[in-house]
Amino acid sequence: MFHGSIVALLTPFKGGKVDEKAFQSFVEWQVAQGTHGLVPCGTTGESPTLSHEEHNRVVELCIEAAGGKVPVMAGTGSNSTDEAIALTRHAKQAGAQAALVVTPYYNKPSQEGLYQHFKAIHDAADLPIFIYNIPGRSVVDMSVATMARLAKLPNIVGVKDATADLSRPSRLLQEVGPDFIQLSGEDATALAFNAQGGVGCISVTANIAPALCSAMQTAWAKGDLKEAFRLRDVLSPVHDSMFVETSPAPVKFAASLLGLGSDEVRLPLVPATETARTAVRGAMTKAGLLS
């Protein structure tokens, strides 16, 4: 169900509050542009600063706007196991097709702690779960062995791998087989990840270039490597510009240039600096996203 270009949705704000109208319009635009799947309430959606009520509401809004046209993988992770269970249960009730659960940040659990955290969520919520392994933000790295152990549970179905270790998908493939869905969490190496055993990317860049990201993944899946590589090269400077400062400030500014919402972020993040804005404008113009 989850493959290709899956967008890690930003959450538009207006006057400090979630801009519900802008968010649903944004989701509808993503679907119309060919995005293969939607992830609300991930890191790009500023989930750490959303209240639980806002978090649940954003998931509901996304599912409603998607209208069953593409699957929704709701971000439901927390460094509190009880909170992650509650968020995952809500995602199930709201109609999400899967949950994206980040490795617990700040707590720094052991590999056994990671296993027990995910097993507890698995056992408490009847919803397919993707492990979100992002040691750069969570400061813990789930090992291949722990992931393979979790993959034996029926509802642990895949991973968003943001380790930037391109040997990882191949090693995991040998341990768990092809049915375990491996999705890249790094736009810049998305095709290389596919070559190692992945089937798609949960993308930041897809917020502002959904048609290009979708076309690249589709070309790869069809075996049209020439076109896939061409699109990779078109998108490369855009990927770089999305992370010239802490995400999602650059991508929110980029979205604002396309009339897709404001560039407002919540503290402790601040809007993109003028230096970052110049880099974003330049990259978008080079890729044909701006005239």
C-alpha positions in Angstrom: 0.0 0.0 0.0 2.8 2.4 0.9 5.3 3.0 -1.9 6.7 5.7 -4.2 6.6 9.3 -3.1 5.0 9.8 0.3 4.9 13.3 1.6 5.9 14.2 5.2 3.2 16.9 5.4 4.0 20.3 6.9 1.4 21.8 9.2 0.3 25.4 8.2 -0.1 27.9 11.0 -1.9 31.2 11.1 -1.7 33.5 14.1 -0.2 30.7 16.2 -3.1 28.2 15.4 -3.3 25.3 12.9 -4.7 26.7 9.7 -7.2 24.0 9.0 -8.5 25.3 5.7 -5.0 25.8 4.3 -4.0 22.3 5.5 -6.9 20.5 3.8 -6.4 22.5 0.6 -2.8 21.5 0.8 -3.7 17.8 1.2 -6.1 18.0 -1.8 -3.4 19.6 -3.9 -0.9 16.9 -3.0 -3.4 14.2 -4.1 -4.1 16.0 -7.3 -0.3 16.3 -8.0 0.2 12.6 -7.8 1.6 12.0 -4.4 1.3 8.3 -3.5 0.7 8.7 0.3 0.4 11.2 3.1 2.1 11.4 6.5 0.6 14.0 8.9 2.2 14.9 12.2 5.7 13.8 11.5 8.8 15.9 12.2 8.1 18.1 9.2 4.6 18.7 10.6 6.1 20.1 13.8 4.5 17.3 15.9 6.7 18.1 19.0 4.9 21.5 19.3 1.3 20.3 18.6 -0.9 19.7 21.6 -2.5 16.2 21.7 -5.8 17.8 20.6 -4.1 19.5 17.7 -2.3 16.4 16.7 -5.4 14.3 16.6 -7.3 17.0 14.7 -4.6 17.3 12.0 -4.7 13.5 11.5 -8.5 13.7 11.2 -8.3 16.6 8.7 -5.8 14.8 6.6 -7.9 11.6 6.4 -11.0 13.6 5.5 -9.2 15.6 2.8 -7.5 12.6 1.3 -11.0 11.0 0.8 -9.6 7.5 0.5 -7.7 8.5 -2.7 -4.3 7.8 -1.2 -3.3 6.1 2.0 -2.5 8.0 5.2 0.2 7.0 7.6 -0.3 9.1 10.7 2.7 10.1 12.9 1.9 8.8 16.3 5.3 8.5 18.0 6.3 9.8 21.4 9.0 9.2 24.0 6.2 8.2 26.3 4.9 4.7 25.5 1.5 5.5 26.9 1.2 8.6 24.8 2.3 6.8 21.7 -0.4 4.1 22.3 -3.1 6.8 22.8 -2.1 8.6 19.5 -1.9 5.3 17.6 -5.3 4.2 18.9 -6.8 7.5 17.8 -5.2 7.2 14.3 -6.9 3.8 14.0 -10.2 5.2 15.0 -9.9 8.1 12.7 -9.3 5.8 9.7 -5.6 6.0 9.0 -4.1 3.0 7.1 -0.9 2.9 9.2 1.1 4.7 12.0 4.6 6.1 11.8 6.2 5.6 15.2 9.5 7.3 15.9 12.1 5.8 18.2 11.8 7.4 21.6 13.9 10.6 21.8 15.7 12.0 24.8 15.1 8.8 26.9 17.9 6.9 25.0 16.4 3.4 25.6 18.5 0.3 25.1 17.7 -2.1 22.2 15.6 -4.1 24.6 13.8 -0.9 25.6 13.2 -0.1 21.9 11.8 -3.6 21.3 9.4 -3.4 24.3 8.2 0.1 23.4 7.2 -0.9 19.9 5.8 -4.2 21.1 3.6 -2.4 23.6 2.2 -0.1 20.9 1.7 -3.1 18.6 -0.2 -5.0 21.2 -2.4 -2.1 22.2 -3.4 -0.8 18.8 -4.6 -2.9 15.9 -2.9 -0.8 13.1 0.0 -1.5 10.8 3.1 0.3 12.2 6.2 1.7 10.5 9.3 2.2 12.6 10.8 5.7 12.2 14.5 5.3 12.7 16.1 8.8 12.8 19.1 8.8 15.2 20.1 12.3 14.2 17.0 13.6 16.0 16.2 10.9 18.5 19.8 10.1 19.5 19.1 6.3 19.4 19.6 4.0 16.5 17.6 0.8 16.3 19.9 -2.0 15.2 19.1 -4.3 12.3 18.8 -7.2 14.8 16.2 -5.4 16.8 14.3 -4.4 13.7 14.3 -7.9 12.5 13.0 -9.1 15.8 10.2 -6.5 15.7 9.4 -7.5 12.1 8.2 -10.9 13.4 5.2 -9.1 14.9 2.3 -9.1 12.4 1.6 -5.4 12.5 5.2 -4.2 12.4 5.2 -3.8 8.6 8.0 -1.5 7.6 10.5 1.3 8.4 11.2 4.9 7.5 15.0 4.8 7.5 16.6 8.2 8.1 20.0 6.9 9.1 21.7 7.9 5.9 23.4 4.5 5.9 22.9 3.1 2.4 24.2 -0.3 3.5 21.3 -0.6 6.0 18.4 -1.5 3.6 20.3 -4.3 2.0 21.3 -5.8 5.3 17.8 -5.6 6.6 16.4 -7.1 3.4 18.6 -10.2 4.0 17.2 -10.5 7.6 13.5 -9.9 7.0 12.8 -10.4 3.3 11.1 -8.2 0.7 7.7 -8.0 2.4 9.0 -5.7 5.0 8.4 -2.2 3.5 11.5 -0.1 3.5 11.1 3.7 2.9 13.8 6.2 2.7 13.7 9.2 5.0 16.4 11.1 3.1 15.4 12.8 -0.1 18.9 13.2 -1.5 19.6 9.5 -1.6 16.1 8.2 -2.3 17.0 6.4 -5.5 20.1 4.9 -4.1 18.0 3.6 -1.2 15.6 2.0 -3.7 18.6 0.3 -5.4 19.5 -1.2 -2.0 16.0 -2.7 -1.4 13.7 0.3 -0.7 10.4 1.0 -2.4 9.9 4.7 -1.9 10.6 7.8 0.2 8.8 9.7 2.9 9.8 13.1 1.5 10.2 16.7 2.7 10.7 18.0 -0.8 7.4 16.5 -2.0 5.7 19.3 0.0 6.7 21.7 -2.8 7.5 19.4 -5.7 5.0 16.6 -5.4 4.7 16.0 -9.2 8.4 15.7 -9.7 9.0 13.5 -6.7 6.1 11.2 -7.8 7.3 11.1 -11.4 10.8 10.1 -10.2 9.6 7.3 -8.1 7.2 6.1 -10.8 10.0 6.1 -13.4 12.2 4.1 -11.1 9.4 1.5 -10.5 8.9 1.2 -14.3 12.6 0.7 -14.9 13.0 3.9 -16.8 16.3 4.7 -15.2 17.2 7.5 -17.6 14.1 9.5 -16.6 14.5 8.6 -12.9 18.1 9.9 -12.9 17.1 13.0 -14.9 14.5 13.9 -12.3 16.9 13.1 -9.4 19.3 15.6 -10.8 16.6 18.3 -11.3 15.5 17.8 -7.7 19.0 17.6 -6.1 19.5 21.3 -5.4 16.0 21.6 -4.1 16.7 18.8 -1.6 19.8 20.6 -0.4 17.9 23.9 0.0 15.2 22.3 2.2 17.9 21.6 4.8 20.0 24.7 4.6 18.5 25.5 8.0 16.5 23.4 10.4 13.5 21.8 8.8 10.7 22.7 8.3 11.5 26.4 8.2 12.9 26.3 4.6 10.2 24.1 3.2 7.5 26.3 4.9 9.1 29.3 3.2 9.1 27.4 -0.1 5.5 26.6 0.3 4.6 30.2 1.0 6.2 31.2 -2.3 3.8 28.8 -4.0 0.8 30.2 -2.2 0.4 27.0 -0.1 0.3 28.6 3.3 2.4 30.9 5.5 6.0 30.4 6.5 5.0 30.5 10.2 6.7 28.0 12.5 6.5 27.5 16.2 9.2 28.2 18.8 11.8 27.0 19.4 12.0 27.1 15.6 12.2 30.4 13.9 11.4 31.4 10.3 14.1 30.9 7.6 16.8 33.6 7.5 17.3 35.8 4.4 20.3 33.7 3.5 18.2 30.5 3.6 15.4 32.2 1.6 17.8 33.2 -1.1 19.0 29.6 -1.3 15.5 28.3 -1.5 14.4 30.7 -4.2 17.4 29.9 -6.3 17.0 26.2 -6.1 13.2 26.4 -6.8 13.9 28.6 -9.8 16.6 26.3 -11.1 14.2 23.3 -10.9 11.4 25.2 -12.7 9.2 25.4 -9.6 9.3 29.2 -9.7 9.4 31.5 -12.8 
